[in-house]
Amino acid sequence: MIRSVCVIAVAILLAGFVPPAIAPSGSIGTGPGQISPRKAYAQGKSLTFKKLACRSCPIQKSELDRDRAMSLAASLEAVYAEEETGSSDDMLVKSLCDADSEADECGIRMEVVHYFLTRRFKLQTPVRGIQKDVIDES
C-alpha cells in the first residue's frame, strides 16, 4: 500500500515536468492580434529605415526630420483610409506594401511606421483609425 502511494506521488510529481502538448501561436503582444507598444515602435523603426529612409530610398536617413515625419504621417493616414493627400509621400508610403503582401499585413506595416514616427518625433496628428486596431496602448 505504501509502495503504491509512493509510485502515484512520484508519477504526479513527474507529470509536472512534462511540457504541454500545445505550443503558443507566436502572436506578438498581449492579446490576439495585438502588438505591444515597444514591439510596434521597434518594428516601425525597422521598416522606416529599410523602406522609407535608406541609401537607395528617395529619403536619406539624415533628411528624416520632424517636418518630413509629419508629412509621412499625414500620407500614412490618408493612404490607410484609401485617400490621397497629393504629396509625393503618398507613393513613398505605398512602398511599405509589397506586391505579394496581404491587405492586413500592409495595414499593420503602415500602423507601426505611423506609431514610430508619432512617438519618435512627438507628433500630435489626428488619428483616423490607424493604430487603434493593432497596437495595444493599455
C-alpha positions, 0 to 999 in steps of 0.5 A: 500500500505504501509502495503504491502511494509512493509510485502515484506521488512520484508519477504526479510529481513527474507529470509536472515536468512534462511540457504541454502538448500545445505550443503558443501561436507566436502572436506578438503582444498581449492579446490576439492580434495585438502588438505591444507598444515597444514591439510596434515602435521597434518594428516601425523603426525597422521598416522606416529605415529599410523602406522609407529612409535608406541609401537607395530610398528617395529619403536619406536617413539624415533628411528624416526630420520632424517636418518630413515625419509629419508629412509621412504621417499625414500620407500614412493616414490618408493612404490607410483610409484609401485617400490621397493627400497629393504629396509625393509621400503618398507613393513613398508610403505605398512602398511599405506594401509589397506586391505579394503582401496581404491587405492586413499585413500592409495595414499593420506595416503602415500602423507601426511606421505611423506609431514610430514616427508619432512617438519618435518625433512627438507628433500630435496628428489626428488619428483616423483609425490607424493604430487603434486596431493593432497596437495595444496602448493599455 
